[in-house]
Amino acid sequence: MLEVRGLESGYKHSTVLQGVDLDLSDGRVLGVLGRNGVGKTTLVNTLMGLVRASAGTVRLGGVDLTGRRPDVVARAGVALVPQGRRVWAPLTVTEHLDLAARRGRGRGPWDTRRVVELLPRLGERLRHSAGQLSGGEQQMLAIARALLTNPRLVLMDEPSDGLAPAVVDVIGQVVVGMKAEGVTLLVVEQDLHLAFAVADEIAVVQKGRIVHRCSTPEFRSDSSVAHRLLGVA
Ligand SMILES: Nc1ncnc2c1ncn2[C@@H]1O[C@H](COP(=O)(O)OP(=O)(O)OP(=O)(O)O)[C@@H](O)[C@H]1O
């Protein structure tokens, strides 16, 4: 469903993505791993249209999204759960959800009722402002906001960032719940435990390219690969 070919992008003085090739089928979850600074955030931001592609193509369901503006990419069915959540502290949970639903594509399975079923904790916090929420609750709000757009593809950038291990486990269960509902996900992660818990397949980024891709069980079965590519035991 997602087809990326030879994608290059970067910033004023540096090319970060150096030719990314990537396929992701409907209903699958891909974990994207890599050391700090290899270009994982640049990859999701380029897919979302927030960073401009200088070469290559991005297609979703056969539609060419290369170089499109973020609002066009969002309308085509891509939703981003950004690193650091980016919720608006003064707005309540309900206000976030209403805004997201209004911006959504208007049709599809996800409405506020269904999102709150997946994320009951948010249902208990509807009148709270986002600034009053814990980090884990803010992450849930960012996930809810993405789902309410009824996306075909959700990009998650380090959902575990800054969360305590027990909270990371809860977020992992939420992602598994999304997957059970058929959501297609690309999840950038540093936390191997979370990536292994949610992903069908693992892709490793090094120097702006995907240098390794295999099923999660295969990746886990050979710790030398993680050691060589990620520098972890
Ligand atoms: N807005 C920017 N302007 C210039 N350079 C940037 C910008 N954002 C990131 N970079 C640089 O691009 C490279 C890739 O960064 P990116 O954030 O994509 O990596 P990452 O793999 O997501 O890293 P991390 O795991 O630390 O988040 C780094 O060298 C970084 O310094």
The ligand as a Tripos MOL2 file, in Angstrom:
@<TRIPOS>MOLECULE
LIG
   31    33     1     0     0
SMALL
NO_CHARGES

@<TRIPOS>ATOM
      1 N1         15.5450   20.7830   11.1220 N.pl3     1 LIG1
      2 C1         16.7830   20.3200   10.8730 C.ar      1 LIG1
      3 N2         17.7210   21.1120   10.2850 N.ar      1 LIG1
      4 C2         18.9720   20.6590   10.0200 C.ar      1 LIG1
      5 N3         19.3930   19.4190   10.3150 N.ar      1 LIG1
      6 C3         18.5210   18.5840   10.9160 C.ar      1 LIG1
      7 C4         17.1730   18.9840   11.2210 C.ar      1 LIG1
      8 N4         16.5340   17.9260   11.8080 N.ar      1 LIG1
      9 C5         17.4420   16.9250   11.8670 C.ar      1 LIG1
     10 N5         18.6160   17.3090   11.3320 N.ar      1 LIG1
     11 C6         19.8320   16.4820   11.1880 C.3       1 LIG1
     12 O1         19.5250   15.4030   10.3300 O.3       1 LIG1
     13 C7         20.1250   14.1950   10.7940 C.3       1 LIG1
     14 C8         19.0580   13.1300   11.0040 C.3       1 LIG1
     15 O2         18.1890   13.5340   12.0720 O.3       1 LIG1
     16 P1         16.8560   12.7570   12.4530 P.3       1 LIG1
     17 O3         16.1890   13.5350   13.5430 O.co2     1 LIG1
     18 O4         16.0950   12.4390   11.2420 O.co2     1 LIG1
     19 O5         17.4700   11.3990   13.0200 O.3       1 LIG1
     20 P2         16.8150   10.3150   13.9650 P.3       1 LIG1
     21 O6         17.3050    9.0050   13.4480 O.co2     1 LIG1
     22 O7         15.3640   10.5180   14.0620 O.co2     1 LIG1
     23 O8         17.5020   10.6440   15.3350 O.3       1 LIG1
     24 P3         16.9280   10.5440   16.8480 P.3       1 LIG1
     25 O9         16.8200    9.0950   17.1200 O.co2     1 LIG1
     26 O10        18.0110   11.2200   17.6320 O.co2     1 LIG1
     27 O11        15.6150   11.2760   16.8660 O.co2     1 LIG1
     28 C9         20.8830   14.5520   12.0500 C.3       1 LIG1
     29 O12        22.2380   14.7680   11.7130 O.3       1 LIG1
     30 C10        20.2430   15.8460   12.5040 C.3       1 LIG1
     31 O13        21.1630   16.6460   13.1780 O.3       1 LIG1
@<TRIPOS>BOND
     1     1     2 1
     2     2     3 ar
     3     2     7 ar
     4     3     4 ar
     5     4     5 ar
     6     5     6 ar
     7     6     7 ar
     8     6    10 ar
     9     7     8 ar
    10     8     9 ar
    11     9    10 ar
    12    10    11 1
    13    11    12 1
    14    11    30 1
    15    12    13 1
    16    13    14 1
    17    13    28 1
    18    14    15 1
    19    15    16 1
    20    16    17 2
    21    16    18 1
    22    16    19 1
    23    19    20 1
    24    20    21 2
    25    20    22 1
    26    20    23 1
    27    23    24 1
    28    24    25 2
    29    24    26 1
    30    24    27 1
    31    28    29 1
    32    28    30 1
    33    30    31 1
@<TRIPOS>SUBSTRUCTURE
     1 LIG1         1 GROUP 0 **** ****
